[in-house]
Amino acid sequence: MNIYLAMASLAVLSAPTPAALAQPTVDSPLAMRAGDPELQWGSCPPIFEGDCAIAVLHGNPSKPNSDVFLRIGGGTSLPAHYHTSAERMILVSGRLLVDYQGSSPSILEPGSYAYGPPGSVHTAACLGTKACTLFIAFQGPVDALLAENVVE
């Protein structure tokens, strides 16, 4: 069963969903900071338990080519999952351990870039007590599927 970040059920019904936070695709320049008080953060889907939030920066997560910030609390881990889209990531804050199946684990520091090919199973953990904020550019629609759904 596909679990879509953009359309996932919310743990807190009053929190806005990433799809509801979709930003119009604009033809003019756009600049935002991760700490901007005007960013609208929505809850992560239930597969990402704990301290986790998403802010849509540009585009509609249910369509190709959207950009998001993903924020997870210090000490929070994300379970083994994959995306049907490629993801291009830059860590904005914190220290993040990213472990792609079949590759050596990497510790990302602020400014680090990582690329995840479509279908690549991986885990992530925010190291230490400071929250991790990750910029992610998705090539296709935004989704996150538990690795147990992988058919080999």
C-alpha positions as CSV (number, residue, x, y, z in Angstrom):
1,M,0.0,0.0,0.0
2,N,1.4,3.4,-0.9
3,I,1.7,6.0,1.8
4,Y,2.0,9.5,0.4
5,L,3.6,12.2,2.4
6,A,1.5,14.7,0.5
7,M,-1.8,13.0,1.2
8,A,-1.1,11.1,4.4
9,S,-3.4,11.1,7.4
10,L,-2.4,13.5,10.1
11,A,-1.7,12.5,13.6
12,V,-3.1,15.8,14.7
13,L,-6.3,16.6,12.9
14,S,-5.9,20.4,13.3
15,A,-2.5,20.5,11.7
16,P,-2.3,21.4,8.0
17,T,-1.4,18.6,5.6
18,P,1.5,19.0,3.2
19,A,-0.9,19.0,0.3
20,A,-2.9,21.8,1.9
21,L,0.4,23.6,2.3
22,A,1.2,23.4,-1.4
23,Q,2.8,26.5,-2.7
24,P,2.0,27.8,-6.2
25,T,4.6,27.1,-8.8
26,V,5.9,30.6,-9.6
27,D,7.9,32.0,-12.5
28,S,9.7,34.5,-10.3
29,P,12.6,34.0,-7.9
30,L,11.9,32.7,-4.4
31,A,14.1,32.7,-1.3
32,M,13.3,31.2,2.1
33,R,15.1,30.4,5.4
34,A,14.4,27.2,7.3
35,G,13.7,29.3,10.4
36,D,11.2,31.7,8.6
37,P,8.3,32.2,11.0
38,E,5.9,32.3,8.0
39,L,6.7,28.8,7.0
40,Q,3.6,26.5,7.5
41,W,4.7,23.2,9.0
42,G,2.4,20.2,8.7
43,S,2.7,16.8,10.4
44,C,4.5,13.9,8.9
45,P,2.6,10.7,8.0
46,P,2.2,8.0,10.6
47,I,5.1,5.9,9.3
48,F,7.4,8.7,10.6
49,E,6.6,8.6,14.3
50,G,7.9,11.1,16.8
51,D,9.0,14.7,16.3
52,C,8.6,15.2,12.5
53,A,7.2,18.0,10.4
54,I,7.1,19.0,6.7
55,A,6.9,22.5,5.1
56,V,6.2,22.8,1.4
57,L,8.4,25.4,-0.2
58,H,7.5,25.2,-3.8
59,G,5.0,23.2,-5.9
60,N,2.4,20.6,-5.1
61,P,3.7,17.5,-3.4
62,S,1.1,15.3,-5.2
63,K,2.7,16.4,-8.5
64,P,6.3,16.2,-9.9
65,N,8.9,18.7,-8.9
66,S,8.2,20.0,-5.4
67,D,10.6,21.2,-2.8
68,V,10.1,20.7,1.0
69,F,11.8,21.1,4.3
70,L,11.7,18.0,6.5
71,R,12.4,18.6,10.2
72,I,13.0,15.8,12.7
73,G,13.8,16.2,16.4
74,G,17.1,15.4,17.9
75,G,17.3,11.7,18.6
76,T,14.5,10.9,16.2
77,S,14.9,8.0,13.7
78,L,13.0,7.3,10.5
79,P,12.2,3.7,9.7
80,A,13.4,1.9,6.6
81,H,11.5,3.4,3.7
82,Y,11.9,4.4,0.1
83,H,10.5,6.9,-2.4
84,T,9.3,6.3,-5.9
85,S,10.9,9.6,-6.9
86,A,14.5,10.6,-6.9
87,E,15.3,12.9,-4.0
88,R,18.0,15.6,-3.8
89,M,18.9,16.7,-0.3
90,I,20.9,19.3,1.5
91,L,21.1,19.3,5.3
92,V,20.3,22.7,6.6
93,S,20.8,22.1,10.4
94,G,21.7,19.3,12.8
95,R,23.7,16.1,12.1
96,L,21.9,13.4,10.2
97,L,22.9,9.8,9.8
98,V,21.6,8.5,6.4
99,D,22.0,4.8,5.6
100,Y,21.1,3.5,2.1
101,Q,20.8,-0.2,1.8
102,G,23.9,-1.6,0.0
103,S,25.9,1.6,0.7
104,S,28.1,2.8,3.6
105,P,26.2,5.0,6.1
106,S,26.9,8.7,5.8
107,I,26.8,11.4,8.4
108,L,25.5,14.7,6.9
109,E,26.6,18.0,8.4
110,P,25.0,21.3,7.5
111,G,25.7,22.1,3.9
112,S,26.1,18.3,3.0
113,Y,24.4,17.1,-0.2
114,A,22.9,13.6,-0.7
115,Y,21.1,12.0,-3.6
116,G,18.7,9.1,-3.3
117,P,17.7,7.2,-6.4
118,P,14.1,6.2,-6.8
119,G,13.3,3.0,-4.9
120,S,16.4,3.1,-2.7
121,V,15.6,1.8,0.8
122,H,17.1,3.9,3.5
123,T,16.9,5.0,7.2
124,A,17.8,8.3,8.8
125,A,18.5,9.4,12.3
126,C,19.0,12.9,13.7
127,L,22.1,12.6,15.9
128,G,22.4,14.6,19.2
129,T,19.7,16.8,20.7
130,K,19.5,19.5,18.1
131,A,16.7,19.1,15.4
132,C,17.7,18.3,11.9
133,T,16.2,20.2,9.0
134,L,16.7,18.8,5.5
135,F,15.9,20.4,2.2
136,I,14.5,17.9,-0.3
137,A,13.8,18.4,-4.0
138,F,11.6,15.6,-5.3
139,Q,11.6,14.8,-9.0
140,G,8.3,13.0,-8.9
141,P,5.3,13.2,-6.5
142,V,6.3,13.1,-2.9
143,D,5.7,9.7,-1.2
144,A,7.3,7.6,1.5
145,L,6.7,3.8,1.6
146,L,7.7,1.4,4.3
147,A,10.5,-0.9,3.2
148,E,8.4,-3.9,4.2
149,N,6.4,-3.2,1.0
150,V,9.5,-3.8,-1.2
151,V,9.0,-6.8,-3.5
152,E,12.3,-8.3,-4.5
